[in-house]
Every structure is written in C-alpha cells, then in structure tokens.
C-alpha cells in the first residue's frame, strides 16, 4: 500500500486532536483496524476504510497511476 493513505489518516486524526481510540469510536471501527490502517496494512476492508475517511469528508476512489508509481 502506498504511504499516502496511512499518512493522510494519521495527519487528519492529529489535526482534529483525536487519539486512535477516539478515531475508532467516532468512525465505528475497532482500534485494531485503525492501527492497521495507520501502519499501512495492505489488505483492509474498503467499507471500513470508507467509514474512517467519511469522518473527514473523504472516501476511497480510483486515481490515475503516476509514472513514478509504476516503478
């Protein structure tokens, strides 16, 4: 998994002053899921990722592959 999603989640959580426990509770997912998401686990349920992202007004979407991503 690219580092962009885990970094985005962690940055937004900190921006809003949330702990991992707070984020899990507010988004309706487990603490373990939040930890795995922030650590960049490659296999995560997209519905749960979207639950977390929804808290920050975002959702998972398709993005074009940049040339440097292909290497």
LINTA-V174718 format. One line per field, one symbol per residue. phi: phi as a letter, one per 30 degrees, with the letter a starting at -180 (. if undefined). burial: 1 if it has 9 or more other C-alpha atoms within 8 Angstrom, else 0. A space follows every 10 residues. Layout:
# LINTA-V174718
phi->???
burial->???
This chain:
# LINTA-V174718
phi->.ddddedddd ddedecicdd ddddddcicd eedddddddi edcbdddded dddeecibad adbdddeddd d
burial->0000111011 0111000101 0011101010 1011111101 1000000111 1111100000 0000000000 0
